[in-house]
């Protein structure tokens, strides 16, 4: 397996684990008093929206900041 393919495989695995962790963080963030009134689909929509916002902020940070 070439170096590039190995790196791509590693990146996919890290992304999968990272998404699971972000999912947990978003669950935790929506558990506060501000979001107690969300029910069923409202909660799912808010969770998906928050996940998208977090992903956007991560992407923006990685693209604009020097690590």
JOURMO-V531737 format. One record per backbone hydrogen bond with DSSP energy under -0.5 kcal/mol. NH is the residue of the N-H (numbers start at 1). CO is the residue of the C=O. If there is no record, write none. Layout:
[[NH:CO] [NH:CO]]
This chain:
[[6:2] [7:3] [8:4] [9:5] [10:6] [11:7] [12:8] [13:9] [14:10] [15:11] [16:12] [17:13] [18:14] [19:15] [20:16] [21:17] [22:18] [23:19] [24:20] [25:21] [26:22] [27:23] [28:24] [29:25] [30:26] [31:28] [32:29] [35:32] [36:33] [38:35] [42:39] [44:40] [45:41] [46:42] [47:43] [48:44] [49:45] [50:46] [51:47] [52:48] [53:49] [54:50] [55:51] [56:52] [57:53] [58:54] [59:55] [60:56] [61:57] [62:58] [63:59] [64:60] [65:61] [67:65]]
